[in-house]
Amino acid sequence: MQLSDLVAEKHILVCCGSGGVGKTTISASLALSAAMAGRKVLVCTIDPAKRLADSLGLKELGNEEARIPDEAFDKAGVKPKGELWGMMLDSKRTFDDLIERISPNEETSRKILENGFYQNITTALAGSQEFSAMEKLYELAASGKYDLIVLDTPPSRHALDFLDAPNKMTAFLDAKVIQWVLKPYLTAGKMGFKFVNRTAKAMFSILEKATGKETLADIADFFLVFEGLYDGFKARAARVRELMEEDGTAFLLVTSPQSGSLSEADFFVERIEQDGMALGGVIFNRVHTPPTDLTSREAAALGEKAASSLKKYQPAVEALVANLRLFILLAEADKRAIDSFLTRLQKGVGSVRVPYLLHDVHDIATLLDVASYLKLRVLRV
């Protein structure tokens, strides 16, 4: 399937990849392409930087969807056939909304939302951003308001964090050992330590010294209150996971030719295939492309001739030739790395290469520049 087909037919495109490979720019360009073609599209990011807002012509993005104004398209001299919307996910707000949704009453949700331990894990716990992104994606998909949702996954060192988030979060909240240890503590706090055996008293004393009495009470209180909500939370996480496996969802792996990014990409491809999810294609971003058909050696020989003919400008000629040779070598190295990676892909998975651009991507016009390169070709059929 061509990338244009994915953009035209899928309901969800998930752009994954390790941090720093340009996922936000690629996500915005894909969404823009779909809107130009006539679809109502929402692009979501959890990146706190303002890159997406700036490129879409907005002062800022929040946890509510905002339509990209006509003025942003007018500046680029284009008019979309569809609509383009954007938002920046607020992981804390998304978590709070979920708690309110699955709580049986307002009192239960209030106790959890005001709990100090809960407030900490929804912002600092590893995987909380990734889980929030998937939860918000499910909510938006279920609303049916958009023809296509493009998700720019959270910036993380490992692309796999996104896929593991639901299982990690439910496993943490179902930590039987933590609950077993802490339940007696809260009971003791209410009933008095005279009802608790000597060993438990000693354990609680150590825990209080290590964490602080209020912190330990917050943790115990959270798990006691949340216990009744766990089944609903787990079921919701399962539905989010199912959404990732539906036919209307496709994953796009965004990577760069650098060895670190490609190593991470290898793990991601293997994992997504094991989980039975649809890998729509691989986008190689910031690729050095050869500015000439000359090899590095041929460029050096040509430079020597030029320098001898232009002795007055010899230093400048030598500097230009050295720069050209370096760029040729970088392009050759990128090509070798990409070609090697492609041999490890399953048949039918396509790829596209977006060149290293000399200008910053900061508005609709420059996003359209990037979009012009996103023409996925199936290299192995």
Backbone hydrogen bonds, N-H to C=O, Kabsch-Sander energy under -0.5 kcal/mol:
donor,donor_aa,acceptor,acceptor_aa,energy
6,L,2,Q,-1.9
7,V,3,L,-2.5
8,A,4,S,-1.5
9,E,5,D,-2.4
10,K,6,L,-2.1
11,H,248,G,-2.2
12,I,248,G,-2.3
13,L,149,I,-2.6
14,V,250,A,-2.5
15,C,13,L,-0.6
15,C,151,L,-2.7
16,C,14,V,-0.7
16,C,252,L,-2.6
19,G,156,S,-1.8
21,V,18,S,-0.8
26,I,22,G,-2.2
27,S,23,K,-3.0
28,A,24,T,-2.3
29,S,25,T,-2.1
30,L,26,I,-2.4
31,A,27,S,-2.3
32,L,28,A,-2.4
33,S,29,S,-2.2
34,A,30,L,-2.0
35,A,31,A,-2.2
36,M,32,L,-2.5
37,A,33,S,-1.3
38,G,35,A,-1.1
39,R,34,A,-2.3
41,V,39,R,-0.7
41,V,83,E,-2.9
42,L,148,L,-2.2
43,V,85,W,-2.4
44,C,42,L,-0.5
44,C,150,V,-2.8
45,T,87,M,-1.9
46,I,152,D,-0.6
54,D,50,K,-2.9
55,S,51,R,-2.3
56,L,52,L,-1.6
57,G,54,D,-1.2
58,L,53,A,-2.8
62,G,64,E,-0.6
66,A,86,G,-2.5
68,I,84,L,-3.1
72,A,69,P,-1.0
73,F,69,P,-0.8
74,D,70,D,-2.6
75,K,71,E,-2.0
76,A,72,A,-0.6
77,G,73,F,-0.6
77,G,74,D,-1.0
78,V,73,F,-2.2
81,K,36,M,-0.8
82,G,35,A,-2.6
83,E,39,R,-1.2
85,W,41,V,-2.7
86,G,66,A,-2.6
87,M,43,V,-1.6
88,M,62,G,-2.1
89,L,45,T,-3.2
89,L,87,M,-0.6
91,S,89,L,-0.8
94,T,90,D,-2.5
95,F,91,S,-2.1
96,D,92,K,-2.4
97,D,93,R,-2.4
98,L,94,T,-1.9
99,I,95,F,-2.3
100,E,96,D,-2.4
101,R,97,D,-1.8
102,I,98,L,-2.3
103,S,99,I,-1.4
109,S,105,N,-1.8
110,R,106,E,-2.3
111,K,107,E,-2.1
112,I,108,T,-1.8
113,L,109,S,-2.9
114,E,110,R,-2.1
115,N,112,I,-1.2
119,Q,115,N,-2.2
120,N,116,G,-1.4
121,I,117,F,-2.4
122,T,118,Y,-1.9
123,T,120,N,-1.2
124,A,120,N,-3.0
125,L,120,N,-0.5
125,L,121,I,-0.8
128,S,125,L,-2.1
131,F,127,G,-2.6
132,S,128,S,-2.4
133,A,129,Q,-2.2
134,M,130,E,-1.8
135,E,131,F,-2.6
136,K,132,S,-2.7
137,L,133,A,-2.0
138,Y,134,M,-2.1
139,E,135,E,-2.2
140,L,136,K,-2.6
141,A,137,L,-2.5
142,A,138,Y,-2.5
143,S,139,E,-1.1
144,G,140,L,-0.7
144,G,141,A,-0.9
145,K,140,L,-0.6
147,D,40,K,-1.8
148,L,40,K,-1.7
149,I,11,H,-2.2
150,V,42,L,-2.9
151,L,13,L,-2.7
151,L,149,I,-0.6
152,D,44,C,-3.1
152,D,150,V,-0.6
153,T,15,C,-1.8
153,T,151,L,-0.9
156,S,154,P,-0.5
161,D,158,H,-1.4
162,F,159,A,-0.9
164,D,160,L,-1.9
165,A,161,D,-1.1
168,K,164,D,-2.5
169,M,165,A,-2.6
170,T,166,P,-2.3
171,A,167,N,-2.2
172,F,168,K,-2.2
173,L,169,M,-2.3
174,D,170,T,-0.9
175,A,172,F,-1.5
176,K,174,D,-1.5
179,Q,175,A,-2.3
180,W,176,K,-2.8
181,V,177,V,-2.1
182,L,178,I,-2.4
183,K,179,Q,-2.4
186,L,182,L,-1.8
187,T,183,K,-2.1
188,A,184,P,-2.8
189,G,185,Y,-2.2
190,K,186,L,-1.6
191,M,187,T,-2.6
192,G,188,A,-2.8
195,F,192,G,-1.6
196,V,193,F,-1.7
201,K,197,N,-2.2
202,A,198,R,-2.1
203,M,199,T,-2.2
204,F,200,A,-2.8
205,S,201,K,-2.1
206,I,202,A,-2.0
207,L,203,M,-2.5
208,E,204,F,-2.6
209,K,205,S,-1.8
210,A,206,I,-2.0
211,T,207,L,-2.6
212,G,208,E,-2.4
216,L,212,G,-2.3
217,A,213,K,-2.1
218,D,214,E,-2.3
219,I,215,T,-2.3
220,A,216,L,-2.4
221,D,217,A,-2.9
222,F,218,D,-2.6
223,F,219,I,-2.2
224,L,220,A,-2.0
225,V,221,D,-2.4
226,F,222,F,-3.1
227,E,223,F,-1.2
228,G,225,V,-0.8
229,L,226,F,-1.8
230,Y,226,F,-1.1
230,Y,227,E,-0.6
233,F,229,L,-2.3
234,K,230,Y,-3.0
235,A,231,D,-2.4
236,R,232,G,-2.0
237,A,233,F,-2.3
238,A,234,K,-2.0
239,R,235,A,-1.9
240,V,236,R,-2.1
241,R,237,A,-2.1
242,E,238,A,-2.2
243,L,239,R,-1.9
244,M,240,V,-1.1
245,E,241,R,-0.6
245,E,242,E,-1.1
246,E,242,E,-0.6
246,E,243,L,-0.9
249,T,246,E,-1.7
250,A,12,I,-2.1
251,F,278,A,-2.9
252,L,14,V,-2.9
253,L,281,G,-2.3
254,V,16,C,-3.5
254,V,252,L,-0.6
255,T,253,L,-0.5
255,T,283,I,-2.6
262,L,258,Q,-2.2
263,S,259,S,-2.3
264,E,260,G,-1.8
265,A,261,S,-2.0
266,D,262,L,-2.2
267,F,263,S,-1.6
268,F,264,E,-2.0
269,V,265,A,-2.6
270,E,266,D,-2.1
271,R,267,F,-2.4
272,I,268,F,-2.8
273,E,269,V,-1.8
274,Q,270,E,-1.9
275,D,271,R,-2.1
276,G,273,E,-1.0
277,M,272,I,-2.2
279,L,277,M,-0.7
280,G,251,F,-2.8
280,G,278,A,-0.9
281,G,251,F,-1.0
282,V,350,G,-2.1
283,I,253,L,-3.3
284,F,282,V,-0.6
284,F,352,V,-2.9
285,N,255,T,-3.4
285,N,283,I,-0.7
287,V,354,V,-2.4
289,T,287,V,-0.5
299,A,295,T,-2.4
300,A,296,S,-1.9
301,A,297,R,-2.2
302,L,298,E,-2.4
303,G,299,A,-2.2
304,E,300,A,-2.0
305,K,301,A,-1.7
306,A,302,L,-2.2
307,A,303,G,-2.7
308,S,304,E,-2.1
309,S,305,K,-1.7
310,L,306,A,-1.8
313,Y,310,L,-1.5
314,Q,311,K,-1.4
317,V,313,Y,-2.7
318,E,314,Q,-2.8
319,A,315,P,-2.1
320,L,316,A,-2.3
321,V,317,V,-2.6
322,A,318,E,-2.3
323,N,319,A,-2.1
324,L,320,L,-2.4
325,R,321,V,-2.8
326,L,322,A,-2.1
327,F,323,N,-2.2
328,I,324,L,-2.4
329,L,325,R,-2.4
330,L,326,L,-2.4
331,A,327,F,-2.4
332,E,328,I,-2.3
333,A,329,L,-2.4
334,D,330,L,-2.6
335,K,331,A,-2.2
336,R,332,E,-2.2
337,A,333,A,-2.2
338,I,334,D,-2.5
339,D,335,K,-2.8
340,S,336,R,-2.1
341,F,337,A,-1.9
342,L,338,I,-2.5
343,T,339,D,-1.2
344,R,341,F,-1.6
345,L,342,L,-1.3
348,G,380,R,-4.0
349,V,346,Q,-1.5
350,G,280,G,-0.6
350,G,348,G,-0.6
351,S,377,R,-2.2
352,V,282,V,-1.8
354,V,284,F,-3.4
354,V,352,V,-0.5
356,Y,287,V,-2.6
357,L,355,P,-0.7
362,H,360,D,-0.8
367,L,363,D,-2.1
368,L,364,I,-2.2
369,D,365,A,-1.2
370,V,366,T,-1.7
371,A,367,L,-2.6
372,S,368,L,-1.6
373,Y,370,V,-1.7
374,L,370,V,-0.5
374,L,371,A,-1.1
375,K,373,Y,-2.1
376,L,374,L,-0.6
377,R,351,S,-2.0
379,L,377,R,-0.9
